[in-house]
Amino acid sequence: MRKVLTLRTGEEIIIRHLKKSDVEGVWNNFNEVIDEGLYLPVLFPVRTQLEKESWYHYIKKENEICIIAENPKLKPPFNIIGQCEISNSDWDAATHVGVLGIIVKKKYRDFGIGREIIQIAIKESKKLNNKEKITLSCFSTNQRAIYLYKKLGFKIVGTKKKQFYMESNYYDEVLMELWIDDFLSHNIES
Ligand SMILES: CC(C)(COP(=O)(O)OP(=O)(O)OC[C@H]1O[C@@H](n2cnc3c(N)ncnc32)[C@H](O)[C@@H]1OP(=O)(O)O)[C@@H](O)C(=O)NCCC(=O)NCCS
């Protein structure tokens, strides 16, 4: 799978599966979002090479999906401008369920990259891993993410009140899910 997305700035972005040389860029993006302190319930950045590489090897061993958005004009690790992962559920009896996580670098948000990599990750997770349903969760304050997920067909199925406590604030966790066949029947373009 390889696709070129042209942004309204004229920049051409390559969408493709994860490779080993992306690891540093992916974790840079993750750590930048942790520093923003607004979107993920994680307090400490991931710095060690061992953690970063173990993540990569685990994804490849388990055949999990990680779709990358790359700006080929930039040098590594800054070329990796977004990532969407669909992991397996932790439960033996939920192999039909994928768990979605996504990050787009701040400078590249609101250009349609998130929408594109989520759509491709969902399709690949059905094709390659036989997933039927995608679940995710996010802070109730993350209006951009919730808007985008709803636009793609995700439904809110619950809210865990005050589930996270960060920097003296409580955050509600919104739980969302999407059945891939419903998604495919509504998204016949691309
Ligand atoms: C959430 C995220 C992945 C979305 O990626 P993206 O590339 O910015 O998404 P897109 O450009 O495809 O879509 C964003 C949409 O939200 C809209 N939007 C922006 N700010 C918004 C707001 N405050 N409220 C509602 N909608 C908003 C945009 O207009 C756009 O919609 P449109 O295409 O209909 O105009 C990205 O912004 C991000 O990485 N955020 C920080 C990390 C994060 O929140 N990860 C998800 C944790 S659950």
The ligand as an SDF file (V2000), in Angstrom:
LIG
                    3D

 48 50  0  0  0  0  0  0  0  0999 V2000
   -6.6490   14.5160   16.1400 C   0  0  0  0  0  0  0  0  0  0  0  0
   -5.6690   14.4730   14.9700 C   0  0  0  0  0  0  0  0  0  0  0  0
   -5.0340   13.1090   14.8580 C   0  0  0  0  0  0  0  0  0  0  0  0
   -6.4510   14.7710   13.6830 C   0  0  0  0  0  0  0  0  0  0  0  0
   -5.5560   14.7990   12.5970 O   0  0  0  0  0  0  0  0  0  0  0  0
   -5.6570   15.9530   11.5090 P   0  0  0  0  0  0  0  0  0  0  0  0
   -4.7080   15.6420   10.4250 O   0  0  0  0  0  0  0  0  0  0  0  0
   -5.5370   17.2630   12.1880 O   0  0  0  0  0  0  0  0  0  0  0  0
   -7.1780   15.7030   11.0250 O   0  0  0  0  0  0  0  0  0  0  0  0
   -7.9270   16.2030    9.6950 P   0  0  0  0  0  0  0  0  0  0  0  0
   -7.2220   17.4030    9.1450 O   0  0  0  0  0  0  0  0  0  0  0  0
   -8.1380   15.0460    8.8080 O   0  0  0  0  0  0  0  0  0  0  0  0
   -9.3520   16.5880   10.2890 O   0  0  0  0  0  0  0  0  0  0  0  0
   -9.4820   17.5140   11.3320 C   0  0  0  0  0  0  0  0  0  0  0  0
  -10.8850   18.0950   11.2870 C   0  0  0  0  0  0  0  0  0  0  0  0
  -11.1770   18.6980   12.5440 O   0  0  0  0  0  0  0  0  0  0  0  0
  -11.6790   19.9900   12.3130 C   0  0  0  0  0  0  0  0  0  0  0  0
  -11.3700   20.7520   13.5210 N   0  0  0  0  0  0  0  0  0  0  0  0
  -10.2410   21.4180   13.8550 C   0  0  0  0  0  0  0  0  0  0  0  0
  -10.3450   21.9510   15.0900 N   0  0  0  0  0  0  0  0  0  0  0  0
  -11.5820   21.6200   15.5470 C   0  0  0  0  0  0  0  0  0  0  0  0
  -12.2870   21.8740   16.7620 C   0  0  0  0  0  0  0  0  0  0  0  0
  -11.7360   22.5690   17.7600 N   0  0  0  0  0  0  0  0  0  0  0  0
  -13.5340   21.3570   16.8950 N   0  0  0  0  0  0  0  0  0  0  0  0
  -14.1070   20.6330   15.8940 C   0  0  0  0  0  0  0  0  0  0  0  0
  -13.4790   20.3660   14.7350 N   0  0  0  0  0  0  0  0  0  0  0  0
  -12.2270   20.8560   14.5520 C   0  0  0  0  0  0  0  0  0  0  0  0
  -10.9750   20.4510   11.0560 C   0  0  0  0  0  0  0  0  0  0  0  0
  -11.6410   21.5330   10.4470 O   0  0  0  0  0  0  0  0  0  0  0  0
  -11.0470   19.1700   10.2330 C   0  0  0  0  0  0  0  0  0  0  0  0
  -12.3280   18.9970    9.6980 O   0  0  0  0  0  0  0  0  0  0  0  0
  -12.6850   19.2500    8.1470 P   0  0  0  0  0  0  0  0  0  0  0  0
  -11.7300   18.3980    7.3540 O   0  0  0  0  0  0  0  0  0  0  0  0
  -14.1150   18.8130    8.0170 O   0  0  0  0  0  0  0  0  0  0  0  0
  -12.4760   20.7240    7.9190 O   0  0  0  0  0  0  0  0  0  0  0  0
   -4.5530   15.5430   15.1290 C   0  0  0  0  0  0  0  0  0  0  0  0
   -5.1310   16.8040   15.1800 O   0  0  0  0  0  0  0  0  0  0  0  0
   -3.6430   15.2960   16.3290 C   0  0  0  0  0  0  0  0  0  0  0  0
   -2.6330   14.6110   16.2030 O   0  0  0  0  0  0  0  0  0  0  0  0
   -3.9940   15.8540   17.4980 N   0  0  0  0  0  0  0  0  0  0  0  0
   -3.1710   15.6850   18.6870 C   0  0  0  0  0  0  0  0  0  0  0  0
   -3.0520   14.2500   19.1370 C   0  0  0  0  0  0  0  0  0  0  0  0
   -4.4190   13.6140   19.3200 C   0  0  0  0  0  0  0  0  0  0  0  0
   -5.3660   14.2710   19.7290 O   0  0  0  0  0  0  0  0  0  0  0  0
   -4.5050   12.3200   19.0070 N   0  0  0  0  0  0  0  0  0  0  0  0
   -5.7350   11.5850   19.1660 C   0  0  0  0  0  0  0  0  0  0  0  0
   -5.8810   11.1770   20.5870 C   0  0  0  0  0  0  0  0  0  0  0  0
   -7.4040   10.2890   20.8040 S   0  0  0  0  0  0  0  0  0  0  0  0
  1  2  1  0
  2  3  1  0
  2  4  1  0
  2 36  1  0
  4  5  1  0
  5  6  1  0
  6  7  2  0
  6  8  1  0
  6  9  1  0
  9 10  1  0
 10 11  2  0
 10 12  1  0
 10 13  1  0
 13 14  1  0
 14 15  1  0
 15 16  1  0
 15 30  1  0
 16 17  1  0
 17 18  1  0
 17 28  1  0
 18 19  1  0
 18 27  1  0
 19 20  2  0
 20 21  1  0
 21 22  1  0
 21 27  2  0
 22 23  1  0
 22 24  2  0
 24 25  1  0
 25 26  2  0
 26 27  1  0
 28 29  1  0
 28 30  1  0
 30 31  1  0
 31 32  1  0
 32 33  2  0
 32 34  1  0
 32 35  1  0
 36 37  1  0
 36 38  1  0
 38 39  2  0
 38 40  1  0
 40 41  1  0
 41 42  1  0
 42 43  1  0
 43 44  2  0
 43 45  1  0
 45 46  1  0
 46 47  1  0
 47 48  1  0
M  END
$$$$
